[in-house]
Amino acid sequence: MIEMKIALVGNPNVGKSTIFNQLTGLRQKAGNYPGVTVERKTGTFTHQQVKYQLIDLPGAYGIHPSSLDEEVVYRVLADPQNPNYPEKVVVIGDPFNLKRSVLLYQQIREMGLPAIFVINMIDEAERAGLVIDVQQLEKVLATKVLLTDARSGKGIDELRAALQHQPGEYAAAFDIPEEYAASVMQTKQITGARNNYNAWLTLSQKHHRYLPADQADELATLRKDQSINYHRLQIQETLARYTWLDQQLATTVKDTTKKRENATARLDKLLIHPFWGYVIFFALLLLIFQAIYTWSGPFMDAIDNGFAWLAAATSELLPAGPFNGLITDGIITGIGGIVIFIPQIAILFIFISLMEESGYMSRVVYLMDRWLKPFGLSGKSAVPLMSGAACAIPAVMSARTIENDKERLITILVTPFMTCSARLPIYIIIIGLVIPQTKFMGLDLQGLVLFGMYVLGVVAALGSAWVLKQVMKTSYKSYLILEMPTYKYPVVRNVLYNVWDKTMGFVLGAGKIILAISIILWVLGSFGISERFTNAEEIVRMENPGIDEEAFENRVQSERLEYSFLGSMGRAIEPVIEPLGYDWKMGIGLISSFAAREVFVSTMATVYSLGGTDDELTIRERMGAEINQNTRRPAYNFASGISLLLFYAFAMQCMSTIAIVRKETNSWKWTFIQLAFMTGFAYLAALLAYQMLK
Amino acid sequence: MDAITIQYLIIGTLFVVALAYLIRRTRRSFKGGKSCSKGCGCAFTEKTEPLNTSRL
């Protein structure tokens, strides 16, 4: 079978990832806001006996990279030795900004790569009254031009068929200025560039990180000797191309109406208004958190009761013995501790998906931008911070779009403060236990506290950024140049796919960790070597003469747990966490949730299940009934609950985030500084809260 | 072998497998394979362009 590599290239937010998904059948994350793709993604599909390897590259406005994500594009397209160097490029264009897309197409063709041109979002363009003369455009571009609407799948079959099209001879639209001809020839000799335009591109790059050190040094010397300002070269090229494009495309696109701009502009007058924009955004956040509590309640009860019933039924069904205990007290209870949160996670992602699909997320980024600058963050930090509301890992990665290293580092360091979806289960369960279910100004108080926790995450991120700004003395100011996408009706299928993917990813990803941790916890909690563990029955009988049978069973279970391996570990760390209002059992939860925050609730469910004899209690009933052995008060009272909420709001309890920060910063030093700062801050906040409220 | 011994053997095996899974997952996270298996939208991660923190 013939194999062929195809690269998808285009300006940010033209629908590359949606076309990638349509062609490959994959479900790569796509969103109606720029910067969703910050690295190359690959997928394969077969069409008419040809196996295509499709490479989805990050969005770029041109071939001169200014940030790491744009550099990925340049490296793949400029270097034939690159393992992802394509045999053909599909340039995807935005019908409303055709010139800019064609500029990118021209650069790619002049690099020597065959390319076809796709105009996406054509339905929207036609509705807005844009008429594109495709035949004329094909003549100008010397290639096949296709029209698609990737969201609905329109034109995708034609695109698949056109991948075999061989573009015609291409005449360069840009002539290298005479004054640089000699320098370009020298660059060609130094780097072995394939043609003059590739040498020109190398000469006009800001960085030459991808070149061998000796070549980069020679180029630096050449630029210095010839007083070449790389930025001036880029401007010259862009201006020359736009002049050419103005002439060539004058009759290609006819804009017959301004209806589209009017609809989006009218909405934007309200949604990004300096006052009402924020009011609407906060009202929307309030709605989301009220909905999470109100809508998910019945589902949560049903799942909680369902797992309690399943544990009791399984216990009855299986013969008595250690395996029965592992299945009912360990695995079923532990897994129940994550499944119970499916409704809340799904509701959260429905709202996030709707915001992304409709184009509103770009407006949120725009609104955030104004608030970031005083704190040492660039406007470009808004995308990572907003993404952090779902998960810190892709959010940290999306900081690659920030060209300044210090701003990028600050963004990476503060993004984990944003309230990710893994914190939601802990907030939901603790708020449910310590905040009364009443109304405050007509709103659900528990929902308001949840909203407050999200605001707290933003405040912590901005405050930490300000501190880092003072420490790192950053004075560089980069600007967010954000192209607002038009508002679109969300495609229900895309929203449902996204919610399904996120929710299943959450449950299955966390589920595997929870399954493993539940088994380990159960074993550690069921075995021990101390005398009080092995002789628990005698000791309890001796210390409590006349105790009734049910109380005796409970005391024996509790005694065994306390002196098991798990209990010994918990009691060893108890002195550190006792001032925060926690007992050793909660300490076990803190340690296990270092793997992932969402593990906390299922850990507590398993630990409390091991210490009791009643299999029919739900997770929330077990947690609500638990007594702190040190204070003799409910383990989850107002003071300890607030302390726990603050601890999880600030602590870096996520192994995957630590790993990604290490990778993205390429520094153990900054990874440890972040870990120590977040954990220390969390400890202090939890300590103060408990000591003041107890 | 009686039923209880078999049950303990199964539990012991599961314990070792669970421990090995967590260790392997942690090592993978730091060594560079899949950085994230939490369904966070980064399952395609292949390569990271490192930040040059030595210059900061």
Contacts between the chains, C-beta under 8 A, distances in Angstrom:
chain1	res1	chain2	res2	distance
A	28	B	44	7.0
A	29	B	41	4.5
A	39	B	44	7.6
A	39	B	45	7.1
A	39	B	46	6.8
A	39	B	47	7.2
A	39	B	48	8.0
A	40	B	46	7.2
A	41	B	44	4.7
A	42	B	44	7.7
A	42	B	46	7.9
A	68	B	49	4.5
A	71	B	49	7.1
A	72	B	49	7.3
A	319	B	3	7.6
A	321	B	3	7.0
A	321	B	4	6.0
A	321	B	7	5.3
A	322	B	4	7.1
A	322	B	7	5.2
A	322	B	8	6.3
A	322	B	11	5.9
A	323	B	7	4.2
A	323	B	10	6.4
A	323	B	11	6.6
A	326	B	11	5.7
A	326	B	14	7.4
A	390	B	40	7.3
A	390	B	41	7.4
A	391	B	36	8.0
A	391	B	38	6.8
A	391	B	40	3.6
A	391	B	41	6.7
A	391	B	42	7.9
A	392	B	40	8.0
A	393	B	35	6.8
A	393	B	36	4.5
A	393	B	38	7.0
A	393	B	40	4.5
A	393	B	41	8.0
A	393	B	42	5.2
A	394	B	36	7.8
A	394	B	40	5.5
A	394	B	41	4.7
A	394	B	42	4.6
A	397	B	42	6.2
A	397	B	45	7.4
A	397	B	48	7.7
A	400	B	49	6.5
A	405	B	51	5.9
A	405	B	52	6.3
A	405	B	53	7.6
A	405	B	55	6.5
A	405	B	56	6.0
A	406	B	56	5.8
A	408	B	51	6.0
A	409	B	51	6.1
A	409	B	53	6.5
A	409	B	56	6.3
A	412	B	51	7.5
A	422	B	38	7.6
A	472	B	56	6.7
A	501	B	39	6.9
A	502	B	39	6.3
A	502	B	41	7.6
A	504	B	39	6.7
A	505	B	38	6.6
A	505	B	39	1.4
A	505	B	40	6.9
A	505	B	41	7.8
A	505	B	43	8.0
A	506	B	38	7.0
A	506	B	39	5.4
A	507	B	39	8.0
A	508	B	39	6.6
A	509	B	37	5.2
A	509	B	38	3.8
A	509	B	39	4.4
A	509	B	40	7.7
A	510	B	38	6.4
A	512	B	21	7.3
A	512	B	37	7.4
A	513	B	22	7.2
A	513	B	25	7.3
A	515	B	18	7.3
A	516	B	17	8.0
A	516	B	18	3.8
A	516	B	19	7.6
A	516	B	21	4.8
A	516	B	22	5.2
A	517	B	18	7.5
A	517	B	22	7.2
A	519	B	14	5.1
A	519	B	15	6.0
A	519	B	18	4.2
A	520	B	15	6.4
A	520	B	18	5.2
A	520	B	19	6.2
A	520	B	22	7.5
A	523	B	11	6.4
A	523	B	15	4.7
A	595	B	22	6.8
A	595	B	26	7.9
A	596	B	38	6.7
A	655	B	26	6.0
A	655	B	29	6.1
A	656	B	29	5.8
A	656	B	35	6.8
A	656	B	36	5.0
A	656	B	37	7.8
A	656	B	38	5.8
A	656	B	40	7.6
A	658	B	29	8.0
A	659	B	29	3.7
A	659	B	30	5.1
A	659	B	35	5.8
A	660	B	35	5.3
A	660	B	36	6.8
A	660	B	42	7.8
A	662	B	30	6.5
A	663	B	32	7.0
A	663	B	35	6.4
A	663	B	48	4.5
A	663	B	50	7.3
A	664	B	48	5.9
A	664	B	50	7.2
A	664	B	51	6.2
A	665	B	50	7.4
A	665	B	51	5.0
A	665	B	53	5.5
A	666	B	48	8.0
A	666	B	50	3.2
A	666	B	51	5.6
A	666	B	52	7.3
A	666	B	53	6.3
A	667	B	51	7.4
A	667	B	53	4.2
A	669	B	53	7.3
A	670	B	53	5.8
